[in-house]
Amino acid sequence: MLIVQKFGGSSLADIERLRRAAGICMDALRMEHRLVVVVSASGDSTDELLELARQISPRPSPRELDALMATGEQRSAALMAMQLESMGAKARSFTGWQAGLLTSAKNGAAKIELIAPERVSAALEQGCAAVVAGFQGISPAGDVTTLGRGGSDTTAVALAAALKADRCEIYTDVDGIYTADPRLVTGARRLREVDFRDMLALAQNGSQVLHPESVRLAMANDVEISLLSSFESGAGSRVCFLPDGDRPPIAGVTRSQEEGTITVVGKAADAGTLSRLVLLLGRAGVPVLSGTVGAGQVSVRVAPAQLLPSLELIHAELMK
């Protein structure tokens, strides 16, 4: 069985966490699975690199900024390979371009256009775990590119599709996908399964559990994603195609701090839902500044000070 596992920055924030993540990898290797590990930059290192660049120039060259930002994931990949080898596994690290991720030329927000993972496949055939730096690739001109924040999720899904992996597992600091951010909303519930369409709407409207591009890519290639915790065992959440009869009427509620919006996602989210939200918030003394209805999603915009109380109120009403 071929498994792709991705570990986010919080899962690699220090050596102890790196060892914990490597232990999860070793569990798969002991079961004689072939393994591709995709890693993000550790902890806050991406922000630290960005701050270094800004100390030199308020507007650094996009080309050079991508070359700098890609180093965080490269460091994580080398360290993970070293850690796996210290635990008795054979491992080989790869940058994004060594792994064959060919992208568009847009620095800071490149799109994966082609994957030629011959070196990764060769490492797997030689019995090595292939550790790939996420978030990066190479442009047609041969320049280093990055995929935008959260791009390591996209790297993992893209490799899973190209290699025809049996499983794609995303490890993070939460134990699954919830009906709302459990750090903000009382009573948020973990979802055992989430339909691709609902997950994409949540990701596009403020949920930071999965990168929107990774969900789009998973939909296009029918790559099921398991979202799991690096810090505790559990079933996590599965993102996949669900028959409409198995989709909940409302899958979740999320918010965008930048847009000042709260979005309700689910097959039953419609104009009637928007009217219900306006009445609910009005009774609580919260003016709705605007509202929109899309396919399977409804959004309302409120004043910034009312955003979190409104999120809590809407979740309590709709997820009874």
FIFILUM-643595 format. One record per atom (N, C-alpha, C): x, y, z. Coordinates in steps of 0.1 Angstrom, whole numbers, plus 5000, padded with zeros to 4 digits. Example, Ala and Ser with C-alpha at 12.3 -4.5 7.8 and 13.67 -1.06 7.14 Angstrom:
REM residues 2
513249435078;512349555078;513249675078;512849785071;513749895071;512950005079;
REM end
This chain:
REM residues 320
500849885000;500050005000;500950135000;500550224992;501350354991;500550464999;501150525008;500550625016;501250755015;500550865013;501151005014;500751065027;501651105035;501451175048;501951315048;501151405052;501651545052;501551595066;502651665071;502751715084;502951875083;502051945090;502052085090;503052145100;503252275099;504252345107;504152325122;502952315127;502752295142;503152155146;503152065136;503551925139;505051905139;505752015135;507152005133;507852115140;507152185150;507652305155;508952295163;509252175169;510552155176;510952015174;512151975179;512651835177;511751735183;511151765195;510251665201;509051635192;508451745186;507351725177;507751655164;508951685159;509451625147;509551475150;510051435162;510251295165;508851225166;507851295171;506551235172;505951215158;506151315149;505651295136;506451175129;507751175131;508451055125;508050925131;507550925143;507050805149;505750755142;504950855137;503750815130;504150755116;505250815110;505750765097;506250615099;506950595110;507550465113;506450355115;505350395121;504250305122;503850245108;503750345098;503350295085;504450215079;505750255081;506850175075;506950035081;506650025094;506749895100;505649795095;504549855089;503549775083;503849745068;505049785065;505649755051;504849835040;504349955044;503750045034;504850125028;504650155015;505550255009;505050395013;505950485015;505550605022;506250725015;505350825012;505850965009;505451055020;506351135025;506051225035;506251375030;505251455031;505351595027;505351685039;506251775040;506451855052;506352005049;505852075059;505752215059;506952275066;507152405065;508252465073;507852455088;508752445097;508452425111;508052545118;507052535127;506552645135;506252765128;506852875132;506653015126;507853045117;508552955112;509752985104;509453055091;508253035085;507853105073;507753255076;507053285087;506853425091;508253485094;509153415100;510453465104;511253495091;511153405081;511853435069;511353565062;509953575062;509353695056;509753815063;509953815076;510353935084;511853965081;512653865079;514053885075;514053965062;513253915052;513253985039;512854125040;511854155049;511354285050;512254385057;513154325065;514154405071;515154455061;515354385050;516254425040;515554515030;514254485026;513554565016;512054555019;511354665018;509854665020;509154595008;509854584997;509254524985;510354434979;510654314985;511654234979;511254174966;512154134957;511954074945;511053944947;509953934940;509153814941;509953684938;510853694929;511653574926;512553534937;513253634943;514153604954;513353574967;512253634968;511353594980;510953454980;510653404968;510253264967;511453174970;512653214965;513853134968;514153124982;513853234990;514053235004;513053155011;511753175008;510653115015;510652965013;511152915002;511252765000;512252695009;513152775016;514152705024;513552645037;512452705042;511852645054;511452505052;510752475041;510352335039;511552245036;512552295029;513652215026;514352175039;514452265048;515052225061;514252115068;512952135068;512052035074;512251895068;512351895054;512551765047;513851695051;514951775051;516151715055;516151655069;515651735078;515551695092;514751575094;513551565087;512751455088;513451325083;514051345071;514851225066;515951175076;516651275082;517651235092;516951165104;515851215108;515151155119;514751015116;514150995105;513750855101;514850765100;515950805094;517150725094;517750685107;517650785117;518050755130;517250655138;515950635132;515050545138;515050405131;516050395121;516150265115;515550255101;514950365096;514350355082;515350405072;515150375059;515850435048;514950545043;515550665042;514850785038;515650875029;514950945020;515651035011;514751165010;515451285011;514651405011;514751464997;513651534993;513651604980;513051744981;513651834974;512951964972;511751944963;510952044962;509752034953;510152004939;511152074934;511552054920;512251924918;512951874928;513551744927;512451634926;511351664933;510251574933;509351584920;509751674911;509051684898;507851774898;507651864907;506551954907;506752074898;506152074887;506352184877;505152274878;505452404879;504352504882;504352614872;503252694873;503252824866;504352914871;504453034865;505553124868;505153224878;503953224884;503553324893;504153314907;505153394910;505853384923;504853414934;504953324945;504053344956;502753284955;502253244944;500953184942;500953104929;501953024927;502052934916;501052824916;500752774905;499852654904;500552534898;500352424904;500952304898;500352264885;501252254875;500752224861;501052084857;502152034862;502551894858;503351834869;503251704871;504051634881;504851524874;506151524876;506951414870;507751354881;507151264889;507851224902;508751104900;509551094889;510350984887;511350954898;511951064904;512951044915;512250994927;511051034930;510250994941;509950844940;509450804928;509150664925;510350574926;511450624921;512750544922;513150524937;512950624945;513350614959;512450504966;511150514962;510150414968;510550274964;510950254951;511350124946;512550074953;513450164958;514650124965;514350104980;513050114984;512750084998;512950205007;513050325001;513150445009;511850515012;511750585023;510650675025;511050805018;510150855009;510550985002;509951105009;510851185014;510351305022;510451425013;509351495010;509251595000;508951735007;509751835003;509451965008;508152015001;507152055009;505852105004;505952245000;504852294994;504752444992;505552494980;506252414972;507152464963;507252384950;507752444940;508052374927;509052454919;508952434906;509852504897;509052554884;509352674880;508652734869;509252684855;508552714844;509152674831;510452734828;510852844835;512152914833;513152854842;512752754851;513752694860;513852764873;512952864876;513052934889;512252864900;512652874912;511952824924;510652904925;509552834927;508252904930;507652844942;506752924948;505952874960;504452884956;503752804964;502252784960;501352864969;501852954977;500953024986;500752954999;500353035009;500152975023;499252855022;499652755030;498952625030;499252535018;500252575010;500452504997;501052364999;501452325011;501952195014;500752095013;499552135017;498452045015;498252015000;498452114991;498252094977;499351994972;500652014977;501651924973;501351784976;500851754988;500451624992;499451564983;498351634981;497251584972;497751564958;498551654953;499051634939;499951514938;500751494948;501651364947;500751244949;499751244958;498951134959;498251094946;497751204939;497151174926;498051124916;499251184915;500251144905;500751004907;500950964920;501450834923;500450734925;499150774924;498050684926;498050614940;498250704950;498450654964;497150594968;497250494978;496050434984;495450524994;496250605001;495750695011;496450825011;495750935014;496451065016;495951115030;496951125039;496651165053;497351305056;496551395061;496951525065;497051535080;498151555085;498351555100;498551705104;497751745115;497851885119;497651885134;497352005140;497152015154;495752005159;494851965150;493451945154;493151795150;492051735156;491851595154;490751575144;490451665135;489451645125;488851775120;487851765112;487151885107;485851895116;485552015120;484452045130;483452125123;482252125129;481152215124;481452365125;482452395134;482952535134;484352515141;485052625142;486352615148;486152595163;486652475168;486352445183;487052535192;488052615187;488752705196;487952835198;486952855189;486152975190;484652955194;484152835191;482752815192;482452695202;481652725212;481252625221;480352525214;480552395217;479652295211;479952255197;481052295191;481452255178;481752105178;481252035168;481351885167;482251845156;482951735159;483751675148;482951605138;483251615126;482551545115;483351425111;482651315110;483351185106;483651195091;482751245083;482951255069;482451395064;483151445054;482751575048;482851565033;481751605027;481751605012;482751705006;483351674995;484351764989;483651904987;482451904982;481752034979;481652124992;481252055003;481152135015;482452175020;483452085019;484852125024;485452235016;485152235003;485752344995;485052474999;483752485001;483052605005;483552655018;483852565028;484352605041;485752655039;486552595031;487952635029;488052775022;487152795013;487152925006;486553035014;485953005025;485253115033;485853125047;487153085049;487753115062;488252995070;487752875067;488252765075;489652735070;490552725080;492052705077;492452565079;491552465079;491952325082;492652275069;492152305057;492652255045;492752375035;493752375027;493952475017;492952455006;492252565001;491252544991;491752474978;492952514974;493452444962;493652294963;494052254976;494152114978;492852044977;491752104981;490452044980;490052034966;490252144958;489852144944;490652034937;491852014940;492651914933;492251774937;491851754950;491351624955;490051594948;489151694946;487951674939;488151624925;489051694918;489251674904;489851534902;490651484912;491251354910;490751244919;489651274926;488951184935;489951124945;490751204951;491751164961;491051194975;490751084982;490151104995;491251145005;490851235014;491751295024;491351255038;492251205046;491951185060;492751295068;491951365075;492551475084;492651425098;493951415103;494251355116;495051445124;495151405137;495951485147;497351425148;498351505148;499751455151;499951425166;499051475174;499251465189;498451365196;497451315190;496551215197;495951125186;495750995190;495250905181;493750925180;493150885169;491750905167;491350885152;490050875150;489550845136;489750965127;489751085132;489851205124;488651225116;488851295104;487751315095;488151285081;487151235073;487451195059;486751285050;487551335040;486951425030;486851345017;485651335011;485451245000;484151284993;483851224982;482551244976;481451164984;480451234988;479351164995;478051174987;477251074986;475951084980;475151194987;474251264980;473551374986;472751334998;472251204998;471551155009;472351145022;473651135020;474551115032;475051255037;474951355029;475351485033;474451555043;474951615054;474051675063;473451805057;472251845061;471751975056;472652085057;473252105069;474252205072;475552135077;476652155069;477852085073;478652165083;478552295082;479452375091;479252525089;479852595099;479752745099;481252795100;481552885092;482952945093;482853095092;484053155094;484053305093;485353345087;485253465080;486453525074;486653655081;487753665089;488153785096;488353905086;488953875075;489353975065;488054035059;487153955055;485853995049;484754035059;484953995071;483854035081;482653955078;482753825073;481653745069;481553615077;480353575079;480053435085;479353365074;479853235071;479253155060;478753025066;477552995062;476952865065;476952785053;477452655054;477752565043;476952445044;476352395033;475552275033;474552265022;474152145019;473152135008;471852205010;471552235023;470252305026;470452455027;471652505026;471852655027;471352725014;470252805016;469652875005;469053005010;468253065001;467753195004;466953195017;466253085020;465453075032;466453085044;467553015043;468553025054;469053165056;469253245045;469653385047;468653465054;467353445051;466353515058;466353475073;466553345076;466553305090;467753365097;468853375091;470053445097;469753585100;469253655091;468953805093;467953825104;466953735105;466053745117;466653715130;467453605130;468153565142;469053675147;469953725138;470853835143;470153965146;469053995139;468254115142;467754105156;467153985160;466653975174;467753995184;468953955181;470153975190;470754115189;470154205181;470654335180;471854355171;472054255162;473254265153;472754295139;473154415134;472754445120;473454365110;472754315100;473454245089;473654345078;474954375075;475354475066;475154435051;475254305049;474954245035;474854095036;474254035026;474053895026;474153845012;474653725010;474753654997;474353514998;473853464986;473453314986;474253254974;474953144976;475553074965;475152934965;475752844957;475352704956;475852644969;474952604978;475352534990;476052615000;475852755000;476452835010;475652975011;475653025023;475053155025;475953235034;476253365031;477053445039;476353575043;476753615055;476253745060;477453825065;477453955063;478554035067;478054125079;478854125090;478454205102;479654285106;479454375115;480554465120;481654375126;482954415125;483954325131;483854295145;483354385154;483154355168;482054245170;481154225160;480054135162;480353995155;481553985149;481853865141;481753735150;482553735161;482653605168;481353585176;480753685183;479453655189;478353605179;478353655167;477453615157;477753475152;479053435151;479353305147;478853205158;479053235170;478553145181;477053135180;476353245178;474953245178;474353165166;474953185155;474453105143;474752955144;475952925149;476252785151;475252715161;474952785172;474052725182;472652705176;472252795167;470852795161;470752685150;471752675142;471652585130;472152435133;473052425143;473652295146;473052225158;471752255161;471152205173;471152045172;
REM end
